[in-house]
Amino acid sequence: MRFFKFLCVGILVWMNSAALAQEAKLTEALPNIYCMVDTTGNGANATFITTKEGVIVIDTRGNNSEAGEVLKAIRKVTDQPVVYVVNSHFHNENISGNGVFKSARTIIAQKRALAMTVLEAAREKRKVTPANLAFDKKLELKLGKYHLKLIHPGPAHTDGDLYIYVPKWRIIFTGGMVYNGIIPFLGDSNIESWIDALREMEDLDAEVIVPGHGSVGGKPLVTQMKHYLMELKRFVNDALDDQKNLPETIEIVKAKLKMKYSGWKHFDRVDENVVRAYVEYSAKRGT
């Protein structure tokens, strides 16, 4: 009987691992640049860049199992070591696989993201492998023929966001600042500054956009994300102009956003998004 229980547990673990593997699809965004795209809309993407001098990993997904799938994908392409790991921000689905890559020379994050990583891990009493290099505004990395510009635009999706621009290859890795076809999580955001950051991103000479959530696409993904936030802002401010309370605002704004965004995954997040916008723009008015 004990052997039977052990066997059943083993089968369940195997099935769960297989399911995790099926939740992400490997896409080659450009030669030597691969994105492990989360297909559920629940988790975050991970990206890796292979060079003759080593590998750069951007975000490590939500747990060791998911990170292990990223490492397996890397090993199918190259046997070069992982040299750099970059965390785009502190959310669990982006950094919880760091431990799988702890042999990397350097794990990098924006300094506010590093602080939040440590703080959140302490609050939740969980182990974490934090960055060992933090920067404030900008940092440049060079590995092989790739020259990456890491940019912190100020508060956006979180206080500690970074995105990565590779001018030669005209590609941007947006981290959590861009969702493709998915209603974004705004729980740690500054909507006004996020809109400004996306405008900044739009001005860069890039053709390929690797979002933090959803499929790889072109420059319109940045504009699409900006438009969602701008419309959320406008509809909430219109409700505030009409002196609507929060429940009324949620009902009004949700109906307006549904006309354009009902096909996006996680439309259920809209209520929380409206609350976040209501709080932010009420505070700006001093109400």
C-alpha positions as a printed Julia matrix, in Angstrom:
287×3 Matrix{Float64}:
   0.0    0.0     0.0
   2.79   2.43    0.87
   4.48   1.66   -2.44
   1.16   2.27   -4.24
   0.78   5.67   -2.53
   4.37   6.55   -3.4
   3.76   5.54   -7.01
   0.6    7.67   -7.21
   2.38  10.67   -5.75
   5.2   10.2    -8.24
   2.75  10.08  -11.13
   1.0   13.24   -9.92
   4.32  15.08   -9.59
   5.26  13.98  -13.11
   1.87  15.11  -14.46
   2.17  18.49  -12.74
   5.68  18.96  -14.13
   4.43  18.1   -17.6
   1.59  20.6   -17.24
   4.04  23.29  -16.21
   6.15  22.55  -19.26
   3.1   22.9   -21.51
   2.21  26.31  -20.09
   5.14  27.98  -21.84
   6.11  28.06  -25.49
   9.63  28.74  -26.72
   9.84  31.42  -29.41
  12.94  32.66  -31.22
  12.37  36.42  -31.32
  15.59  37.06  -33.24
  18.63  34.87  -33.98
  20.1   33.76  -30.62
  17.33  35.53  -28.68
  14.71  33.17  -27.27
  11.57  33.87  -25.26
   9.8   31.34  -23.06
   6.26  32.72  -23.44
   3.73  31.92  -20.72
   0.61  30.82  -22.6
  -1.84  30.96  -19.7
  -1.77  34.67  -18.96
  -1.05  33.82  -15.32
   2.74  33.84  -15.22
   5.61  35.84  -16.66
   7.82  35.32  -19.67
  11.52  34.53  -19.48
  14.07  35.38  -22.17
  17.6   34.25  -22.84
  20.29  35.49  -25.19
  23.04  33.11  -26.27
  26.53  34.3   -27.17
  29.96  32.73  -27.62
  30.92  34.18  -24.23
  27.89  32.95  -22.28
  24.17  33.38  -21.77
  22.06  36.27  -20.49
  18.74  35.36  -18.82
  16.0   37.97  -18.37
  13.53  36.95  -15.64
  13.45  33.45  -14.22
   9.71  32.75  -13.91
   7.62  31.76  -10.92
   9.3   28.75   -9.32
  12.21  26.35   -9.66
  10.26  24.0   -11.91
   9.48  26.76  -14.4
  13.05  28.04  -14.2
  14.23  24.49  -14.81
  12.29  24.47  -18.08
  14.1   27.65  -19.09
  17.45  26.05  -18.28
  16.52  22.95  -20.3
  15.67  25.18  -23.25
  19.03  26.93  -22.91
  20.89  23.61  -22.86
  19.18  22.53  -26.07
  20.72  25.54  -27.76
  24.1   26.03  -26.09
  26.41  24.61  -23.43
  27.77  28.07  -22.58
  27.37  29.11  -18.92
  24.77  31.6   -17.75
  26.78  34.74  -17.03
  24.1   37.34  -16.28
  20.58  37.1   -14.88
  18.43  40.24  -15.03
  15.29  40.67  -12.91
  12.94  43.19  -14.55
  11.16  43.85  -11.22
  10.39  42.17   -7.9
   7.17  40.24   -8.56
   7.33  36.57   -7.65
   6.54  35.29  -11.15
   9.65  37.05  -12.41
  12.27  36.19   -9.8
  11.29  33.0    -7.97
  13.42  30.87  -10.29
  16.6   32.8    -9.5
  17.92  29.93   -7.4
  18.2   27.7   -10.46
  20.65  30.24  -11.89
  22.56  31.06   -8.7
  25.82  29.91  -10.32
  25.6   32.89  -12.68
  28.32  35.46  -12.18
  25.86  38.3   -11.62
  22.15  38.69  -10.87
  21.01  42.24  -11.61
  18.03  44.33  -10.49
  17.1   47.95  -10.04
  17.89  48.94   -6.46
  14.25  49.45   -5.41
  13.36  46.07   -6.89
  16.15  44.46   -4.87
  14.91  46.1    -1.68
  11.36  44.91   -2.34
  12.57  41.39   -3.19
  14.23  41.07    0.22
  11.36  42.74    2.08
   8.64  40.61    0.48
  10.6   37.4     1.07
  10.99  38.31    4.74
   7.28  39.11    5.08
   6.23  35.87    3.43
   8.93  33.83    5.18
  10.2   32.28    1.97
  13.65  31.79    0.57
  14.82  33.91   -2.29
  17.99  34.33   -4.3
  18.29  38.11   -4.61
  20.32  40.17   -7.03
  23.97  40.77   -6.13
  24.25  43.88   -8.31
  21.8   46.77   -8.15
  21.73  50.04  -10.06
  19.71  53.25   -9.95
  18.97  54.78  -13.38
  21.0   53.05  -16.09
  23.4   50.17  -16.54
  25.07  48.77  -19.65
  26.02  45.13  -20.22
  28.22  43.71  -22.95
  28.51  40.03  -23.7
  29.66  38.68  -27.03
  28.2   40.85  -29.77
  25.33  42.06  -27.59
  25.28  45.47  -25.95
  22.31  45.84  -23.59
  21.09  49.08  -22.08
  19.19  48.56  -18.82
  16.94  51.52  -18.1
  14.9   52.4   -15.0
  12.23  54.89  -16.16
  11.0   55.74  -12.67
   7.85  54.33  -11.05
   5.69  52.45  -13.55
   4.4   48.88  -13.19
   6.33  48.93   -9.88
   8.75  51.34   -8.22
  11.71  49.23   -9.38
  11.03  48.45  -13.03
  13.7   48.14  -15.65
  13.47  47.52  -19.35
  16.25  46.51  -21.71
  17.02  48.13  -25.03
  19.42  46.61  -27.56
  19.88  49.34  -30.21
  21.85  47.25  -32.72
  19.12  44.64  -32.85
  16.25  47.12  -32.44
  14.62  45.08  -29.69
  13.17  45.98  -26.29
  12.57  43.6   -23.4
   9.84  45.42  -21.49
   9.5   43.4   -18.29
   6.15  44.02  -16.58
   5.64  47.34  -18.32
   3.95  45.72  -21.34
   1.3   42.99  -21.39
   0.17  41.64  -24.77
  -3.55  40.91  -24.82
  -3.75  40.6   -21.04
  -5.25  43.07  -18.56
  -2.25  44.19  -16.47
  -1.78  43.89  -12.74
  -1.73  47.42  -11.28
  -1.38  46.6    -7.58
   2.07  48.18   -7.23
   1.84  50.71  -10.03
   1.96  54.44  -10.62
  -0.32  54.83  -13.63
   0.68  58.38  -14.54
   4.4   57.63  -14.5
   3.82  54.33  -16.31
   2.18  56.18  -19.2
   5.19  58.52  -19.36
   7.57  55.54  -19.35
   5.72  53.95  -22.27
   5.95  57.21  -24.21
   9.69  57.12  -23.6
   9.8   53.54  -24.84
   7.81  54.46  -27.96
  10.49  56.97  -28.92
  13.19  54.3   -29.13
  14.17  52.87  -32.49
  12.9   49.32  -32.08
  10.89  46.87  -34.14
  10.68  43.82  -31.85
   8.97  43.99  -28.47
   9.35  41.18  -25.95
   6.64  41.82  -23.35
   6.73  40.61  -19.79
   3.43  38.84  -20.34
   2.05  37.5   -23.61
   3.43  36.85  -27.07
   6.32  38.64  -28.74
   5.23  41.34  -31.18
   6.07  44.68  -32.74
   6.16  48.3   -31.62
   2.33  48.6   -31.53
   2.36  46.51  -28.32
   3.84  49.47  -26.46
   1.21  51.85  -27.84
  -1.56  49.34  -27.09
  -0.48  49.14  -23.44
  -0.26  52.92  -23.23
  -3.75  53.33  -24.67
  -5.24  50.95  -22.1
  -3.74  52.96  -19.24
  -4.7   56.28  -20.8
  -8.29  55.17  -21.28
  -8.45  53.85  -17.73
  -7.14  57.22  -16.53
  -9.6   59.2   -18.66
 -12.67  57.19  -17.73
 -11.85  57.33  -14.01
 -11.22  61.06  -14.13
 -14.49  61.57  -15.98
 -16.27  59.73  -13.17
 -14.47  61.86  -10.58
 -15.53  64.99  -12.48
 -19.11  63.73  -12.17
 -18.57  63.12   -8.43
 -19.21  59.42   -8.72
 -18.32  57.24   -5.75
 -16.05  54.2    -6.09
 -18.74  51.52   -6.7
 -20.37  53.74   -9.33
 -17.0   54.4   -10.94
 -16.18  50.7   -11.14
 -19.49  49.98  -12.87
 -19.16  52.87  -15.35
 -15.51  52.36  -16.24
 -15.76  48.6   -16.52
 -18.59  48.92  -19.03
 -16.57  51.36  -21.14
 -13.39  49.26  -21.07
 -15.34  46.11  -21.91
 -16.22  47.53  -25.31
 -12.56  47.4   -26.37
 -10.77  45.01  -24.02
 -13.23  42.19  -23.29
 -11.11  39.85  -25.42
  -8.04  40.34  -23.27
  -7.19  37.65  -20.74
  -7.88  38.42  -17.08
 -10.58  40.97  -17.76
 -11.59  40.3   -14.14
  -8.64  42.48  -13.09
 -10.42  45.58  -14.38
 -12.24  46.13  -11.08
  -8.91  46.24   -9.22
  -7.45  48.49  -11.92
 -10.3   50.96  -11.51
  -9.79  51.0    -7.75
  -6.09  51.68   -8.21
  -6.76  54.51  -10.67
  -9.51  55.94   -8.45
  -7.14  56.1    -5.48
  -4.27  57.59   -7.52
  -6.29  60.31   -9.23
  -8.38  61.14   -6.17
  -5.13  61.75   -4.31
  -3.91  64.06   -7.08
  -7.07  66.09   -6.62
  -6.64  66.14   -2.85
  -9.95  64.39   -2.31
